[in-house]
Amino acid sequence: MTERDESKSQHAPVVVVYLLRDGVAGPEVLLGEKRRGLGTGRLVGPGGKREPGEPPVAAAVREVREEVGLRLDPTDLEARGTLDYRFPYRPSWSQVSDVFVCRRWQGSPTGSDELEPRWIPVDAVPYDAMWDDARYWLPGVLAGGTVDARFTFAADDATVSGFSGRGV
Ligand SMILES: COc1nc(N)nc2c1ncn2[C@H]1C[C@H](O)[C@@H](COP(=O)(O)OP(=O)(O)OP(=O)(O)O)O1
């Protein structure tokens, strides 16, 4: 186990986008199993690290195109808040994430070397297959809400050991 790091870690800025559609049996969200990088094997929304100087909306449009092959109009992105992920035992994993929802796009979802996407009923999202923090805030965001919260992860770098903020 790595020593606990009390210093303020440099939080990498990332974005995540939840694409929503009306399915035959109700609302559905596009999630995908992560094929590489941090969180490999977990179910996530398309997203990733912002490039230097890249605004969150531009990163969201780029990451969705790269990871699931969909083209977004920046004006269709709904900003739904921010998440501050703190990994005291692995500071390099700490991130600050902008969260978006989007209901309009062009194209059909296609897999990439990053993500294998599939539509999942919002009322059947397998939170156990996602990052541990998802269960605290994602249901509210998918229901139309916003979030502005901080999550601290335990020494296993996987379990939420504490959280604070709004929308959780
Ligand atoms: C509930 O959802 C999430 N929770 C947490 N704690 N972290 C999440 C969630 N969804 C995505 N993430 C994190 C995990 C990854 O670190 C980033 C995604 O960034 P990634 O590492 O994939 O960055 P990319 O630029 O896409 O990858 P490459 O650097 O390999 O190109 O978000």
The ligand as a MOL file (V3000), in Angstrom:
LIG
                    3D

  0  0  0     0  0            999 V3000
M  V30 BEGIN CTAB
M  V30 COUNTS 32 34 0 0 0
M  V30 BEGIN ATOM
M  V30 1 C -18.8460 7.5660 -12.0100 0
M  V30 2 O -18.0030 7.7800 -13.0940 0
M  V30 3 C -16.6900 7.9730 -12.8450 0
M  V30 4 N -16.1910 8.0380 -11.5920 0
M  V30 5 C -14.8670 8.2160 -11.4180 0
M  V30 6 N -14.3770 8.2460 -10.1480 0
M  V30 7 N -13.9810 8.3850 -12.4320 0
M  V30 8 C -14.5070 8.3290 -13.6580 0
M  V30 9 C -15.8380 8.1230 -13.9400 0
M  V30 10 N -16.0270 8.0920 -15.2870 0
M  V30 11 C -14.8160 8.3090 -15.8310 0
M  V30 12 N -13.9240 8.4440 -14.8510 0
M  V30 13 C -12.5140 8.7440 -14.9820 0
M  V30 14 C -11.6530 7.5640 -15.1680 0
M  V30 15 C -10.5740 8.0670 -16.0800 0
M  V30 16 O -9.4530 8.4260 -15.4220 0
M  V30 17 C -11.1450 9.3040 -16.6660 0
M  V30 18 C -11.2760 9.1080 -18.1090 0
M  V30 19 O -10.0950 9.5290 -18.5670 0
M  V30 20 P -9.1560 8.5370 -19.4060 0
M  V30 21 O -8.0970 8.0120 -18.5440 0
M  V30 22 O -10.0050 7.5650 -20.1360 0
M  V30 23 O -8.6040 9.6180 -20.3350 0
M  V30 24 P -8.5260 9.5130 -21.8540 0
M  V30 25 O -7.9420 10.8110 -22.3140 0
M  V30 26 O -9.8330 9.0910 -22.4920 0
M  V30 27 O -7.5630 8.2800 -21.9800 0
M  V30 28 P -6.1570 8.2230 -22.5930 0
M  V30 29 O -5.3290 9.1410 -21.7370 0
M  V30 30 O -5.7560 6.7860 -22.5070 0
M  V30 31 O -6.3380 8.7260 -24.0190 0
M  V30 32 O -12.3480 9.5800 -16.1060 0
M  V30 END ATOM
M  V30 BEGIN BOND
M  V30 1 1 1 2
M  V30 2 1 2 3
M  V30 3 1 3 4
M  V30 4 2 3 9
M  V30 5 2 4 5
M  V30 6 1 5 6
M  V30 7 1 5 7
M  V30 8 2 7 8
M  V30 9 1 8 9
M  V30 10 1 8 12
M  V30 11 1 9 10
M  V30 12 2 10 11
M  V30 13 1 11 12
M  V30 14 1 12 13
M  V30 15 1 13 14
M  V30 16 1 13 32
M  V30 17 1 14 15
M  V30 18 1 15 16
M  V30 19 1 15 17
M  V30 20 1 17 18
M  V30 21 1 17 32
M  V30 22 1 18 19
M  V30 23 1 19 20
M  V30 24 2 20 21
M  V30 25 1 20 22
M  V30 26 1 20 23
M  V30 27 1 23 24
M  V30 28 2 24 25
M  V30 29 1 24 26
M  V30 30 1 24 27
M  V30 31 1 27 28
M  V30 32 2 28 29
M  V30 33 1 28 30
M  V30 34 1 28 31
M  V30 END BOND
M  V30 END CTAB
M  END
